[in-house]
Every structure is written in structure tokens, then in C-alpha cells.
Amino acid sequence: DAKTTQPNSMESNEEEPVHLPCNHSTISGTDYIHWYRQLPSQGPEYVIHGLTSNVNNRMASLAIAEDRKSSTLILHRATLRDAAVYYCILDSYDKVIFGPGTSLSVIP
Amino acid sequence: NAGVTQTPKFQVLKTGQSMTLQCAQDMNHEYMSWYRQDPGMGLRLIHYSVGAGITDQGEVPNGYNVSRSTTEDFPLRLLSAAPSQTSVYFCASRRGGERRETQYFGPGTRLLVL
């Protein structure tokens, strides 16, 4: 199963951009890159996903390296509500494996 | 739509007892899965199903059984509960056949095994 590696934790000041990195050097050509986040005491929720091209939605942007071996989730203006654990996942359709994720702290 | 629902929200078991965690979705999703999350850890895949009548093992299947007799329901059975199965259990679903689909997670069941 393809795996991802992320920093254990990151900090950001409120209203500043946040760049959350993810390495996935064993990604296969058909794996989608998904990001989820988990707020305290809740189930994970979808943030964004992509295959090869950069993606934007109302929550965030996803920048994917040209060789697809890494990606970066970008929160344009961090708010206190963005404090969560962020998971980068390679979607191999049948088995969707979560890593430990990055715990993001937002400082007022 | 109610989305993904899980019952019970919280359960206490004694070692050796059996129980079934219920999961249901009303979105006609083909793919369903069960994860467990231990304190301070990420989610680990227990079992998953790509459609009614089809199930397969995830990363940590031992001690758990699943079945998928309908599209809507995907119950998780603990055969003989052990303290190591104390965890929060999340059920998820998504449409099948297309890798770009997001998973929708239930609110979780907190299980304490004494």
C-alpha cells in the first residue's frame, strides 16, 4: 500500500497562510491525493483532492508536484476553526489508508 | 439525507462480551468502511466493502467480523471484546467505482472494554 509522510505538528498565526506538506514517493499513476481534516471529537471531513493538476475550492488549495511525489495543502488565511489534524491520503480505491497526519495549531 | 449514522454513540463492555456496532447510510453509496482510532493516533482501516455481498480486510481485521447484506448497512461485530479494542470507531461511505469520490464519515462510536 502506498504511504504518505507528513510532519507531526505545525503552528500558524491566525489570518496567515498555512502550507501543509505531504510526501508520497511511492504513489502510483492512478492514485488520487485526498486531504481530510479532523476536528476534536469529530469524524474526519473532506477538504480537497486531486490527481495531477493543482486544485482550488472554497476551503483550500492543493498544489501537486510535477512528479506527483509530493503535495501541499494551502489554507489561505488560517482561522481558529482550522485547528485540526490534517491527513494526506493516497486513494487506491479499495483500501484507503490514513497516516498519523499533521496536527495544526492556530495562534490568535 | 441523514448521511452516515452510527449507533450506539458510547458503549461499555466487559472482556469477553460480544456486540455489534451499527452503521447505516442513506446516500446509496456502494463503498463502506470501518476505522478505529486510538487516543492520539490516526485512523486504521479494519474492514471495507465495495458493494453488497462483498467485504475485505483492512489493516487491523483481527477480532472483528463484518457483513454487507444490503447497500445501506454495514455492521461491525466484536466477537469477544478485549481491552485492546477500546477505541473510537468510525464508519465511512462513498460512491463506488470512481477514485475521485470523497468519503463521508459518521460521528463515531466510543467503546470502552473493561
Interface residues (C-beta under 8 A of the other chain):
Chain A: T30 D31 Y32 H34 Y36 Q42 G43 P44 E45 Y46 H49 L51 V85 Y87 D91 S92 Y93 D94 K95 V96 I97 F98 G99 P100 G101
Chain B: S33 Y35 M41 G42 L43 R44 L45 Y48 V50 D56 G58 E59 F90 A92 R99 R100 T102 Q103 Y104 F105 G106 P107 G108
